[in-house]
Amino acid sequence: MKSGDKVRLKTNHGVVEPPIFRVLIPDSGMQLFVITNSISVRAPTNRPGFTIHRDFDRLCPIFTIVEDNYKHKGMRRKLLETLRQKGIQDEAVLQALWDVPRHWFLDRAFEELAYEDKAFPIDKDQSISQPYTVARMTELLDVKKHQKVLEIGTGSGYQAAILHQLGARVFTVERQRVLYQKSKAFLKELGYSRIRCFYKDGMTGLDTYAPFDRIIVTAAAETVPQPLLDQLAPGGILVVPVGSDVQEMLRIIRVDETTFKNEVFGQYRFVPFLGGLDAG
């Protein structure tokens, strides 16, 4: 069985609550995560394998299974070591990258490469940022539990999942309808209950839910859109790559209603930050 496979399951002897339960397949070193939105799933406790319930078809939906086995964990552990060597120091951020398997958010063609410190393409000519960039931007954002965080550019949903893992209430905006629909459905299946997805032009932010304690932009802006500055709460932090061909990573702190402090943290390359909506 491979990531993304569909399967029907019904077992007895004990209840494991949704949205996710983890099954260790005996003698295989493999863990499968069975995802559902609503139903309690019963798993055997007195013997290996599964016992199929006689009311299986009536009681069980189709589940999506995503795998996170010993090989994935080994690759993820090496990636975290690499990130530490590159200067990532925030242990909460590193723990979040450990807790959220990156290969879940990539096409299966890239699964064996998911834990290399590289960006990879996703739908609509967009990309999932390299892990160092995700870690560094998250570290600069300095997220605290229960803070309201606005993400501009949902993409694969991976950055939003990292922010959720840190305890944030995440509002994420995507202008590409295909990416919005795909990521919204997948994040819901994974049980990320504090992530709200919006199909919207990121240039205008999300004023209905402003102000935000933190704002992160995952595409290259030529200039910082004024609506994002307006929607940042006093004391809040905005992290955004700014520039054309090569960008500088800016951390903007709103000191008070009218004063902003800018800091620069190295050079990066991102896909461009575009306005408008793409319904294709």
Residue, then its C-alpha position, 0 to 999 in steps of 0.5 A: m500500500k502506498s501514500g494516497d491509496k484508498v481503502r475501506l476499513k472497519t475493525n472492532h475491539g476499542v475506539v480510536e477518535p477521529p480525525i486521525f488514527r495511527v496503525l502500526i503494521p506488525d513486522s513491517g516497520m510501517q505506520l499508516f495514518v487513517i484519516t476521516n472527518s467524522i466517524s470513530v474508528r475501532a481498532p483491535t487491541n488483542r491481536p495484530g491486524f484488523t477484524i472486519h466488522r460484518d456491517f463494514d459497508r454500512l458503517c465505513p466510508i472510504f478513508t485516505i491513507v498516508e504513510d509515515n514509516y521509519k524511512h520517512k522519519g529517518m530522512r526527516r531526522k537528517l533534515l532537522e540535523t541539516l537545519r540546525q547546522k544551517g543555523i535554525q535554533d528555535e526548538a519549537v519550530l524544529q519540533a513542528l517540522w518533525d511533527v508535520p511530514r513534508h512528503w504528505f504535501l508533495d506529489r508522490a513522484f517527489e516522495e523519496l526527495a521530500y526531505e532534501d533541503k530543496a524547493f519542489p514544484i506543485d500545481k499551477d507553476q507554484s512551489i513548496s519552499q525549501p525546508y530551511t526557508v520554511a523554518r527560517m521564516t517561521e522562526l522570524l515570525d516568532v509565533k505564540k500559541h493562540q495568536k492569529v496568523l495570516e498566511i498569504g499564499t496557501g500553496s500546498g498547505y505545508q506552511a499553514a500546517i507548521l503554523h497550526q502545529l505551533g498552536a496558532r489560529v491560521f487564516t490562509v489566503e490563496r489566489q489560485r482556485v485549484l490550490y485553494q480547493k486542494s489544500k483546503a480539502f487536504l488540511k481538513e482531512l488531516g484534522y487541522s481544525r485551526i486553519r481557515c482557508f480563503y480563495k482571495d486576492g492576497m494583495t488585499g489581505l483579509d480585513t474581515y478578520a483583522p487585526f492579526d498578530r502575525i502575517i507571513v507572505t510566501a511569495a516575492a513582493e516588489t513592495v509591501p502591500q499597504p493593506l497587510l501593514d494596516q491589518l497588522a496589530p500593534g506589536g505584531i510581526l510581518v515576514v515577507p520577501v521583498g524584491s524582484d529577481v532576488q529578494e531580501m527577507l524583511r521582518i516588519i514589527r508594528v511598534d504602534e499605530t503609525t510606527f514600523k521597524n524594518e529588519v533584513f535577514g538575508q537573500y532568497r528566491f521566491v515565486p512572484f506575489l501576484g494580485g487578482l484571482d486565477a479561477g483556472 
